[in-house]
Amino acid sequence: MIRNGHGEAGGAERPGPGGRRAVRVWCDGCYDMVHYGHSNQLRQARAMGDHLIVGVHTDDDITLTVDGRDTYEEVKQAGRYRECKRTQGVSTTDLVGRMLLVTKAHHSSQEMSSEYREYADSFGKCPGGRNPWTGVSQFLQTSQKIIQFASGKEPQPGETVIYVAGAFDLFHIGHVDFLEKVHGLAERPYVIAGLHFDQEVNHYKGKNYPIMNLHERTLSVLACRYVSEVVIGAPYSVTAELLDHFKVDLVCHGKTEIMPDKDGSDPYEEPKRRGIFCQIDSGNDLTTDLIVQRIIKNRLEYEARNQKKEAKELAFLEAMRQQEARPERESDFDF
C-alpha cells in the first residue's frame, strides 16, 4: 500500500470529529488515463468519510467475478455500499477515440461532426449493444462543476505567487510531478496555472491537439492539490499586465521546448527581464505525446478489451433486470 503523506505529519490517521471512530472509505477502479471524472469520483468518495483508501485494479475493470457475480455483492448485502454520481461527458473511451480519429471536433469552438459522433458511438462497442457505463457523451461545462473543484482561496500576505502556463493536456503524472516541484519552491506557495485556448495549443502542438478541450483541462488542473487558481484562456506570452495583475513573484516552466509566439518573440521575455523566471526539471519523462503514441500502438488491443468489458457489463445488466422482474412474476401466483 502506498500512503499519501500529504496533510498530517506522516499521514497518520486521526479519529473522526468529536472523538468518534474514523470512517474509512474504500473506492476502487482501473483509473486508466486518469481524468477529471475520476477526480470527481474520488472527491465524492472522500466526502463520505474521514479517510479514503483507493484500490487500483489490474489492466481490466472488474465489474463481475469469474462466476458472473457482482463484485460488490457482499458489501451491498451488508449495507455498506454507496455510489458516487458519474461525471457526464467524459470517459477514457471518448478520450482514446479522439486520439485515434485525429479530429478537432472536441475543441471548445467546434461543433461535433457527424463522422466523429458516429465513430465515438461505435468505438470499442460490443456488437450486442451499448451499456450506460461505457460510452461517449458531450461534455457541458457549468459554473457548479468549477465550484466543486476550485479551492476558492485568494493569495494571502506572505504567500509566494508562482505562475505556470501550458496546455496541461491529458493531465498526467508528469504534470503532477512538475507542479509538485513548483509547489515546493516556497514555504507558503500559491500556484496559478494558466491554460491556453484550444486554438493556441493547436497552433504550437499541431495535429488534433489538445485532446481535451479548455473546459475539460480546467477541471483536471483544478483537481490537483498543488494548484490554487487557474487562468482559463491565458495569453501565450506572459505579459507585464498578467504579472502585475496577479502580483506574480516567480514564473516557472518545465524542460520541454519553449515555442516562440506567433511574432517570433520569446513568450517568457518579460519574466526573464524581471529576473523571476526559472526552469524546473520534474524528473519525469512522461508526456502527452507518449500517451497518444501508446494508445495508437495498442489500438486493436484496447478495442478488444473494451468490447469484452462491455459484453460482461451488458450480461450483468440483463441478469439484474431478470432478477428484478422475478418477484413480480411470482406475485401473480399468490392467493
Secondary structure, DSSP 8 states (H G I E B T S, - for coil): -----SSSGGG-----GGG----EEEEEE--TT--HHHHHHHHHHHTTSSEEEEEE--SS---B-TTS-BTTHHHHHTT--------TT--HHHHHHHHHHT--TTSTTS---HHHHHHHHHTT--TT---SSSS-------HHHHHHH-------TT-EEEEEEE--TT--HHHHHHHHHHHTTSSSEEEEEEE--HHHHHHHH-TT--SS-HHHHHHHHHTSTT--EEEET--SS--HHHHHHTT-SEEEE-SS-----TTS--TTHHHHHHT-EEE---S----HHHHHHHHHHTHHHHHHHHHHHHHHHHHHHHHHHHHHHHHHHHHTT--
